[in-house]
């Protein structure tokens, strides 16, 4: 590893940071360190042999109680490319399907001597609770509708690679805010990096109490996507999480698309106002509902860049949590 990474790992170890549960746990300097390290890690993806010896002898368990493609796969690659031993456990394939409690499951896994647990769970606060039960490092890979910190970090990293510094940039986050864990982490991360953020959604999908949070933290709220788009440098579309809805949030899918979808016409208007604007989506996408194919697949789309960045950012997070201990730099 480079001197830059070794120095960063030593600083991370001295700070005593053991977990990544929320973006709120990170200050500006720590976010910058993670993103700068990710830039160095990104080069590994271009190598013929994608391996670094940094975490040899470490064991990382991906414990996913909800379905995932991007997050679990990228954490698995991140650990393996850093030479850690990586084990994947899904809720459907674990003893929780037989009635075992979350506490007993994580204590059983931790008792095997693992170094880190990457956990996704449907209950908000689950990752924090797990961190109280085990000595291993805990990384929140999404807890209910609360947070998804590594997603926010990779989103910021991806936008910076195209736009440069996010200081003063206008980012619009659009869609199902009520059920999204991504929006909470992104708000914290983007505001810490100095971006101007506007949340756009129909009134029925604005989270309860969001107005007081907006007033305290300085971000903006809007129910009018067409009014926000002309000044946006980046537009992040959120998935409509129909599996978490019991109905009544909007009349029909067509009406949602007409009001809040990034359609071809809205894409053209965005590009006319700001040809350098970019489009993001944390995935998976409901094509034709919240985002049109023209927007998802066009030159301004960073959606696949986000997937690529996910491995680099999660390598950086694992590195800063696990490297530097017990002479493992």
C-alpha positions as CSV (number, residue, x, y, z in Angstrom):
1,X,0.0,0.0,0.0
2,X,1.0,3.6,-0.4
3,X,2.3,5.8,2.3
4,X,-0.9,7.9,2.0
5,X,-3.0,4.9,2.8
6,X,-0.8,3.7,5.6
7,X,-0.9,7.2,7.2
8,X,-4.7,7.3,6.9
9,X,-5.1,3.9,8.5
10,X,-2.9,4.9,11.4
11,X,-5.0,8.0,11.9
12,X,-8.2,6.0,11.7
13,X,-7.0,3.6,14.3
14,X,-5.9,6.5,16.6
15,X,-9.3,8.0,16.4
16,X,-10.8,4.9,18.0
17,X,-13.5,4.5,15.4
18,X,-14.9,0.9,15.5
19,X,-18.1,1.0,13.5
20,X,-19.8,2.8,10.6
21,X,-23.5,3.0,11.6
22,X,-24.5,6.5,10.4
23,X,-23.0,9.3,8.3
24,X,-23.6,11.4,11.3
25,X,-20.7,9.6,12.9
26,X,-18.4,11.2,10.3
27,X,-17.1,14.7,10.2
28,X,-15.9,16.5,7.0
29,X,-12.3,15.4,7.4
30,X,-13.3,11.7,7.9
31,X,-15.6,11.7,4.9
32,X,-12.8,13.3,2.8
33,X,-10.3,10.6,4.0
34,X,-12.7,7.8,3.0
35,X,-13.3,9.3,-0.4
36,X,-9.7,10.1,-1.0
37,X,-8.7,6.5,-0.1
38,X,-11.5,5.2,-2.4
39,X,-9.9,7.1,-5.3
40,X,-6.7,5.1,-4.7
41,X,-8.7,1.8,-4.3
42,X,-10.5,2.4,-7.5
43,X,-7.4,1.7,-9.5
44,X,-7.4,-1.9,-8.3
45,X,-10.5,-2.5,-10.5
46,X,-8.4,-1.8,-13.6
47,X,-5.7,-4.4,-12.6
48,X,-5.4,-7.8,-14.2
49,X,-5.0,-9.3,-10.7
50,X,-7.4,-7.4,-8.4
51,X,-5.7,-8.1,-5.1
52,X,-4.1,-6.2,-2.3
53,X,-2.6,-8.0,0.8
54,X,-3.9,-5.4,3.2
55,X,-6.6,-7.5,5.1
56,X,-5.0,-10.9,4.8
57,X,-6.0,-12.9,7.9
58,X,-9.1,-10.8,8.6
59,X,-12.6,-12.3,8.3
60,X,-15.6,-10.3,7.2
61,X,-19.2,-11.7,7.4
62,X,-21.9,-10.2,5.2
63,X,-25.1,-10.8,7.2
64,X,-28.1,-9.8,5.0
65,X,-31.6,-10.2,6.3
66,X,-33.0,-8.3,3.2
67,X,-32.4,-9.1,-0.5
68,X,-29.6,-7.2,-2.1
69,X,-27.6,-7.4,-5.3
70,X,-25.3,-4.3,-5.5
71,X,-24.5,-3.8,-1.8
72,X,-23.8,-7.4,-0.9
73,X,-21.8,-8.1,-4.1
74,X,-19.7,-5.0,-3.7
75,X,-19.0,-5.7,-0.1
76,X,-18.0,-9.2,-1.0
77,X,-15.7,-8.0,-3.8
78,X,-14.3,-5.2,-1.5
79,X,-13.3,-7.7,1.2
80,X,-11.9,-10.3,-1.3
81,X,-9.9,-7.7,-3.2
82,X,-8.3,-6.7,0.1
83,X,-7.5,-10.4,0.7
84,X,-9.9,-10.8,3.6
85,X,-11.8,-14.0,4.1
86,X,-15.5,-13.2,3.3
87,X,-18.5,-15.2,4.3
88,X,-22.1,-14.4,3.0
89,X,-25.1,-15.3,5.2
90,X,-28.6,-14.5,4.1
91,X,-31.6,-14.3,6.5
92,X,-33.4,-17.0,4.4
93,X,-30.5,-19.3,4.7
94,X,-29.8,-18.7,8.4
95,X,-31.3,-20.0,11.6
96,X,-33.5,-16.9,11.8
97,X,-35.7,-18.7,9.4
98,X,-36.2,-21.3,12.2
99,X,-37.1,-18.6,14.7
100,X,-33.7,-17.7,16.1
101,X,-33.5,-14.1,17.3
102,X,-31.2,-11.5,15.7
103,X,-29.2,-11.3,18.9
104,X,-28.5,-15.1,19.0
105,X,-27.6,-15.1,15.3
106,X,-25.1,-12.3,15.5
107,X,-23.6,-13.6,18.8
108,X,-23.2,-17.1,17.2
109,X,-21.4,-15.6,14.2
110,X,-19.3,-13.3,16.3
111,X,-18.3,-16.2,18.6
112,X,-16.4,-17.7,15.6
113,X,-13.9,-14.9,15.9
114,X,-14.9,-12.7,12.9
115,X,-13.4,-9.3,12.6
116,X,-16.3,-7.4,11.0
117,X,-20.0,-7.8,10.4
118,X,-21.7,-6.0,7.5
119,X,-25.4,-6.1,8.3
120,X,-28.6,-5.2,6.4
121,X,-31.8,-5.6,8.3
122,X,-35.4,-4.4,7.9
123,X,-35.5,-2.9,11.3
124,X,-34.3,0.7,11.8
125,X,-31.6,0.8,14.4
126,X,-30.7,-2.9,14.0
127,X,-27.0,-2.2,13.1
128,X,-26.6,0.0,16.2
129,X,-28.1,-2.7,18.4
130,X,-25.8,-5.3,16.9
131,X,-22.8,-3.1,17.6
132,X,-23.7,-3.2,21.3
133,X,-23.7,-7.0,21.4
134,X,-20.4,-7.9,19.6
135,X,-16.8,-6.9,19.7
136,X,-16.4,-7.1,15.9
137,X,-16.6,-4.0,13.8
138,X,-20.1,-3.4,12.5
139,X,-20.9,-1.7,9.2
140,X,-24.5,-0.6,8.5
141,X,-25.4,-1.8,5.0
142,X,-29.0,-0.5,5.4
143,X,-31.3,-0.6,8.4
144,X,-35.0,-0.3,7.7
145,X,-35.9,3.3,6.6
146,X,-33.1,4.8,8.7
147,X,-29.7,5.0,7.0
148,X,-27.4,3.5,4.4
149,X,-24.1,5.3,5.0
150,X,-21.9,3.5,2.4
151,X,-24.4,4.3,-0.3
152,X,-24.2,8.0,0.5
153,X,-20.4,7.9,0.5
154,X,-20.3,6.2,-2.9
155,X,-22.9,8.6,-4.3
156,X,-20.8,11.6,-3.2
157,X,-17.7,10.0,-4.6
158,X,-19.4,9.4,-8.0
159,X,-20.7,12.9,-8.3
160,X,-17.3,14.4,-7.3
161,X,-15.6,12.4,-10.0
162,X,-17.8,14.1,-12.7
163,X,-18.6,17.5,-11.1
164,X,-15.5,18.2,-9.0
165,X,-16.0,19.6,-5.5
166,X,-19.6,19.4,-4.3
167,X,-19.3,22.7,-2.4
168,X,-22.1,24.9,-3.5
169,X,-23.4,22.4,-6.0
170,X,-27.2,21.9,-6.1
171,X,-28.4,18.3,-5.7
172,X,-32.0,17.4,-6.1
173,X,-33.2,14.1,-4.5
174,X,-36.5,13.1,-5.9
175,X,-39.1,10.5,-5.1
176,X,-40.1,8.2,-2.3
177,X,-38.5,10.0,0.6
178,X,-40.7,8.4,3.3
179,X,-39.5,4.9,2.8
180,X,-35.9,5.7,1.7
181,X,-32.9,5.0,3.9
182,X,-30.7,6.4,1.2
183,X,-32.1,10.0,1.4
184,X,-31.2,10.3,5.1
185,X,-27.6,9.3,4.7
186,X,-27.2,11.4,1.5
187,X,-28.6,14.5,3.2
188,X,-26.1,14.2,6.0
189,X,-23.2,13.5,3.6
190,X,-23.9,16.1,1.0
191,X,-24.6,18.8,3.5
192,X,-21.3,18.0,5.3
193,X,-19.5,18.4,1.9
194,X,-21.1,21.8,1.4
195,X,-23.7,20.9,-1.2
196,X,-27.1,22.6,-1.5
197,X,-29.8,19.9,-1.3
198,X,-33.4,20.0,-2.3
199,X,-35.8,17.2,-1.5
200,X,-38.6,16.8,-4.0
201,X,-41.7,14.5,-3.5
202,X,-45.5,14.6,-3.4
203,X,-46.8,15.6,0.0
204,X,-47.8,12.0,0.8
205,X,-44.2,10.9,0.5
206,X,-42.6,13.6,2.5
207,X,-41.5,12.1,5.9
208,X,-43.2,13.3,9.0
209,X,-41.3,16.2,10.7
210,X,-39.1,16.8,7.7
211,X,-40.0,20.6,7.8
212,X,-38.4,21.1,11.2
213,X,-35.3,19.1,10.1
214,X,-35.0,21.2,6.9
215,X,-35.2,24.4,8.9
216,X,-32.5,23.3,11.3
217,X,-30.1,21.8,8.7
218,X,-30.6,24.2,5.8
219,X,-31.9,22.0,3.0
220,X,-34.9,22.8,0.9
221,X,-38.2,21.0,0.3
222,X,-40.4,21.1,-2.8
223,X,-43.4,19.5,-4.3
224,X,-42.7,20.8,-7.8
225,X,-40.0,18.9,-9.7
226,X,-40.2,21.1,-12.8
227,X,-39.4,24.2,-10.7
228,X,-36.3,22.6,-9.2
229,X,-34.7,20.9,-12.2
230,X,-33.4,24.1,-14.1
231,X,-30.9,24.8,-11.3
232,X,-29.8,21.3,-10.4
233,X,-26.3,20.1,-11.0
234,X,-27.2,16.5,-10.0
235,X,-30.6,14.8,-9.9
236,X,-30.9,11.7,-7.8
237,X,-34.0,9.6,-8.4
238,X,-35.2,7.3,-5.7
239,X,-37.0,4.0,-6.2
240,X,-40.7,3.9,-5.4
241,X,-40.7,1.3,-2.7
242,X,-44.0,-0.3,-3.4
243,X,-43.2,-3.3,-1.2
244,X,-43.3,-0.9,1.8
245,X,-46.5,0.7,0.8
246,X,-50.0,-0.3,1.8
247,X,-51.7,2.0,-0.7
248,X,-52.8,5.6,-0.8
249,X,-49.5,7.3,-1.4
250,X,-50.4,8.3,-4.9
251,X,-53.4,7.5,-7.1
252,X,-51.8,5.5,-10.0
253,X,-48.3,4.7,-11.3
254,X,-49.0,6.9,-14.3
255,X,-49.9,9.9,-12.2
256,X,-46.7,9.5,-10.2
257,X,-44.7,9.5,-13.4
258,X,-46.4,12.5,-14.7
259,X,-45.8,14.5,-11.5
260,X,-42.4,13.1,-10.3
261,X,-40.8,10.9,-12.9
262,X,-37.7,11.8,-14.7
263,X,-39.3,11.5,-18.2
264,X,-37.8,12.2,-21.6
265,X,-39.3,15.7,-21.6
266,X,-37.9,16.5,-18.1
267,X,-34.5,15.1,-19.2
268,X,-34.5,17.4,-22.2
269,X,-35.4,20.4,-20.0
270,X,-32.7,19.5,-17.5
271,X,-30.0,19.2,-20.3
272,X,-31.2,22.5,-21.9
273,X,-30.8,24.3,-18.6
274,X,-27.5,22.7,-17.5
275,X,-25.8,20.5,-20.1
276,X,-23.3,19.3,-17.5
277,X,-25.9,18.0,-15.0
278,X,-25.7,14.4,-14.0
279,X,-28.3,11.8,-13.0
280,X,-28.0,9.2,-10.2
281,X,-30.1,6.4,-8.9
282,X,-29.1,4.0,-6.0
283,X,-31.0,1.1,-7.7
284,X,-32.8,-1.0,-8.3
285,X,-34.7,1.1,-10.8
286,X,-38.4,1.0,-11.7
287,X,-37.9,2.0,-15.3
288,X,-40.8,3.9,-16.7
289,X,-42.1,4.8,-13.2
290,X,-39.5,7.1,-11.5
291,X,-37.0,7.2,-14.4
292,X,-37.2,6.9,-18.2
293,X,-34.8,4.7,-20.1
294,X,-33.4,7.8,-21.8
295,X,-32.4,9.2,-18.5
296,X,-31.1,5.9,-17.1
297,X,-29.0,5.0,-20.1
298,X,-27.9,8.4,-21.4
299,X,-24.4,10.0,-21.3
300,X,-25.4,12.1,-18.3
301,X,-26.3,9.0,-16.3
302,X,-23.9,8.0,-13.5
303,X,-25.8,4.9,-12.4
304,X,-23.3,2.3,-13.5
305,X,-20.5,4.6,-12.2
306,X,-22.2,4.4,-8.8
307,X,-22.0,0.6,-9.0
308,X,-18.3,0.7,-9.8
309,X,-17.7,3.3,-7.1
310,X,-19.4,1.1,-4.6
311,X,-16.6,-1.4,-4.6
312,X,-13.9,1.2,-4.2
313,X,-15.7,3.1,-1.4
314,X,-16.5,-0.1,0.5
315,X,-12.8,-1.2,0.2
316,X,-11.9,2.2,1.7
317,X,-14.4,1.7,4.6
318,X,-13.1,-1.8,5.4
319,X,-9.6,-0.6,5.1
320,X,-10.0,2.2,7.6
321,X,-11.9,0.0,10.1
322,X,-9.7,-3.1,9.9
323,X,-6.2,-2.0,8.7
324,X,-3.6,-0.6,11.1
325,X,-4.6,-2.9,14.0
326,X,-2.1,-5.3,15.5
327,X,0.5,-4.4,12.9
328,X,-1.8,-5.1,10.0
329,X,-1.0,-2.0,8.0
